[in-house]
Amino acid sequence: MSNKIIRDTLAITLITLISGLALGLVQDITAGPIAEQQMKAKEEAYKAVFPDADTFGEIVLTEELSAAVEANLDENGYTAQNINEIMTAKDSSGTEIGYAFTVTTSEGYGGDIQFAMGIRSDGTMNGISILSISETAGLGMKATTDQFQDQFKEKKVEKFVYTKNGVAADNEIDALSGATITTNAMTNGVNAGLCTFQYVEGGNLE
């Protein structure tokens, strides 16, 4: 093997090592701020769906509890939905007044949609706040508008359905025009949250 080949090989190896170290360093530097920003966004979303809450306390989803929550969703037909986090909402006196959930549904047209939702202890929906979504601009992205999200506010129902013929009952929401897939994803996601709320209220996480 010639000296030139050896030098070139060493140079490539050295460049690869330096590039890897640089990428690792950048990742370490940016990981903290990114995580902090994500946490801030989630806190703001919880406050948006539960403005009456003074504090939020996390229900730790152990492997066993996560499996139980997932099994409950599967049994009720929500196989494409996941509950990522469950928080208790408490007022200024420390009294529990409901729950906030982080829900992910994989049924979106553009992939996963993740949102927060708040439910008062009596089962009344406080509303939803989208955390991440990649739907079609002008169509599915309208799920982020107040006009769509407000349809879930102040409703006390076991589950929602969507309609294209005009809302006639509390459990109905208007489908997004030209975005039935997104509407279905959001409706099933909210229903998965309601299903989990009913499961939690039944004392199944204690």
C-alpha positions as CSV (number, residue, x, y, z in Angstrom):
1,M,0.0,0.0,0.0
2,S,1.4,3.4,-1.0
3,N,2.1,6.2,1.4
4,K,-0.5,8.3,-0.4
5,I,-3.3,5.8,0.1
6,I,-2.3,5.5,3.8
7,R,-2.3,9.3,4.2
8,D,-5.7,9.6,2.4
9,T,-7.2,6.8,4.6
10,L,-5.9,8.5,7.8
11,A,-7.3,11.8,6.6
12,I,-10.7,10.5,5.9
13,T,-10.8,8.6,9.2
14,L,-9.7,11.8,11.1
15,I,-12.4,13.9,9.3
16,T,-15.0,11.3,10.2
17,L,-14.0,11.3,13.8
18,I,-14.0,15.1,14.1
19,S,-17.3,15.3,12.3
20,G,-18.8,12.8,14.7
21,L,-17.5,14.6,17.7
22,A,-18.8,17.9,16.4
23,L,-22.2,16.5,15.7
24,G,-22.3,15.0,19.2
25,L,-21.3,18.3,20.8
26,V,-23.9,20.2,18.9
27,Q,-26.6,17.6,19.9
28,D,-25.5,17.9,23.5
29,I,-25.7,21.7,23.3
30,T,-29.1,21.9,21.6
31,A,-30.8,19.0,23.5
32,G,-31.3,21.1,26.7
33,P,-32.9,24.1,25.0
34,I,-35.1,21.9,22.8
35,A,-36.3,19.9,25.8
36,E,-36.9,23.1,27.7
37,Q,-38.9,24.6,24.8
38,Q,-41.0,21.4,24.5
39,M,-41.7,21.4,28.2
40,K,-42.7,25.1,28.1
41,A,-45.1,24.4,25.1
42,K,-46.7,21.5,27.0
43,E,-47.2,23.6,30.2
44,E,-48.8,26.4,28.1
45,A,-51.0,23.8,26.4
46,Y,-52.1,22.4,29.8
47,K,-52.9,25.9,31.1
48,A,-54.9,26.6,27.9
49,V,-57.0,23.5,28.4
50,F,-57.3,24.0,32.2
51,P,-57.1,27.8,32.9
52,D,-58.7,27.2,36.4
53,A,-55.9,25.0,37.5
54,D,-53.2,26.5,39.7
55,T,-50.9,23.5,39.6
56,F,-50.6,20.2,37.7
57,G,-49.3,16.9,39.2
58,E,-48.1,14.1,37.0
59,I,-49.6,10.6,37.4
60,V,-46.5,8.4,36.8
61,L,-47.3,5.9,34.1
62,T,-45.3,2.9,35.1
63,E,-44.8,0.1,32.6
64,E,-47.7,-1.7,34.2
65,L,-50.1,1.3,34.2
66,S,-49.1,2.2,30.6
67,A,-50.0,-1.3,29.5
68,A,-53.3,-1.2,31.3
69,V,-54.2,2.2,29.8
70,E,-53.2,0.9,26.3
71,A,-55.2,-2.3,26.8
72,N,-58.3,-0.2,27.8
73,L,-57.9,1.9,24.6
74,D,-57.5,-1.2,22.5
75,E,-60.6,-2.8,24.0
76,N,-62.6,0.3,23.1
77,G,-61.3,0.5,19.5
78,Y,-58.7,3.2,19.9
79,T,-55.7,1.2,18.6
80,A,-54.2,4.2,16.8
81,Q,-54.2,6.4,19.9
82,N,-51.7,6.7,22.8
83,I,-51.9,8.5,26.1
84,N,-48.5,10.0,26.6
85,E,-49.1,11.8,29.9
86,I,-51.8,12.2,32.5
87,M,-51.8,15.2,34.9
88,T,-54.0,16.0,37.8
89,A,-55.3,19.6,37.7
90,K,-55.5,21.3,41.1
91,D,-56.9,24.7,42.2
92,S,-55.1,27.1,44.5
93,S,-56.2,25.2,47.6
94,G,-54.8,21.9,46.3
95,T,-58.2,20.4,45.5
96,E,-58.2,18.2,42.5
97,I,-60.5,19.6,39.9
98,G,-59.9,17.4,36.9
99,Y,-57.3,16.0,34.5
100,A,-55.1,17.1,31.6
101,F,-53.9,14.5,29.1
102,T,-51.4,14.5,26.3
103,V,-52.7,12.4,23.4
104,T,-51.1,11.2,20.2
105,T,-53.1,9.9,17.3
106,S,-51.4,8.3,14.3
107,E,-54.4,8.7,12.0
108,G,-53.6,12.1,10.7
109,Y,-53.2,12.6,6.9
110,G,-49.7,13.9,7.5
111,G,-48.7,11.6,10.3
112,D,-48.9,11.8,14.1
113,I,-51.0,14.6,15.7
114,Q,-50.3,15.3,19.4
115,F,-52.5,17.5,21.6
116,A,-53.4,18.3,25.2
117,M,-56.9,18.1,26.5
118,G,-58.5,19.0,29.8
119,I,-61.5,17.4,31.4
120,R,-63.1,18.5,34.7
121,S,-63.9,16.0,37.4
122,D,-67.6,15.9,36.4
123,G,-66.6,14.9,32.8
124,T,-67.0,18.3,31.2
125,M,-64.5,19.0,28.5
126,N,-62.5,22.2,29.0
127,G,-61.0,22.0,25.5
128,I,-58.0,20.9,23.4
129,S,-54.7,22.5,22.4
130,I,-52.6,21.0,19.6
131,L,-48.9,20.5,20.3
132,S,-47.7,19.1,17.0
133,I,-49.4,18.6,13.6
134,S,-48.3,18.3,10.0
135,E,-51.6,18.3,8.0
136,T,-52.3,19.9,4.6
137,A,-52.2,23.7,4.7
138,G,-55.7,25.2,4.2
139,L,-57.4,21.9,4.9
140,G,-56.3,19.7,7.8
141,M,-54.3,22.5,9.4
142,K,-57.6,24.2,10.1
143,A,-57.7,21.8,13.1
144,T,-55.5,24.3,14.8
145,T,-58.1,27.1,14.5
146,D,-60.3,28.2,17.4
147,Q,-63.3,27.6,15.2
148,F,-62.6,23.9,15.1
149,Q,-61.1,23.4,18.6
150,D,-63.8,25.3,20.4
151,Q,-66.3,22.7,19.3
152,F,-65.0,20.5,22.1
153,K,-65.3,23.1,24.8
154,E,-67.9,23.0,27.6
155,K,-69.3,19.6,26.4
156,K,-70.2,16.8,28.7
157,V,-70.5,13.7,26.6
158,E,-69.1,10.1,26.6
159,K,-67.7,10.4,23.0
160,F,-67.8,12.7,20.0
161,V,-68.9,12.1,16.4
162,Y,-68.4,14.3,13.4
163,T,-70.9,15.3,10.9
164,K,-71.0,17.0,7.5
165,N,-74.7,17.9,7.8
166,G,-74.6,20.5,10.6
167,V,-74.4,20.0,14.3
168,A,-77.6,18.9,15.9
169,A,-76.4,17.6,19.3
170,D,-73.7,18.3,22.0
171,N,-71.7,15.2,21.0
172,E,-71.4,16.3,17.3
173,I,-68.8,18.5,15.7
174,D,-68.6,19.9,12.2
175,A,-66.1,18.1,10.1
176,L,-63.4,20.1,8.4
177,S,-64.2,20.7,4.8
178,G,-62.0,18.6,2.6
179,A,-60.2,17.1,5.6
180,T,-62.2,14.1,6.8
181,I,-59.1,12.2,7.6
182,T,-57.9,14.9,10.0
183,T,-61.3,15.4,11.5
184,N,-61.5,11.6,12.1
185,A,-58.0,11.6,13.7
186,M,-58.9,14.5,16.0
187,T,-62.3,13.0,17.0
188,N,-60.8,9.6,17.8
189,G,-58.0,11.2,19.7
190,V,-60.3,13.2,21.9
191,N,-62.5,10.2,22.4
192,A,-59.4,8.2,23.5
193,G,-58.8,10.9,26.1
194,L,-62.4,10.7,27.3
195,C,-62.1,6.9,27.4
196,T,-59.0,7.2,29.5
197,F,-60.7,9.8,31.8
198,Q,-63.5,7.3,32.4
199,Y,-60.9,4.6,33.2
200,V,-59.0,6.9,35.6
201,E,-62.2,8.0,37.3
202,G,-63.2,4.4,37.8
203,G,-60.2,4.1,40.2
204,N,-58.2,1.9,37.8
205,L,-54.9,3.8,38.3
206,E,-54.9,3.6,42.1
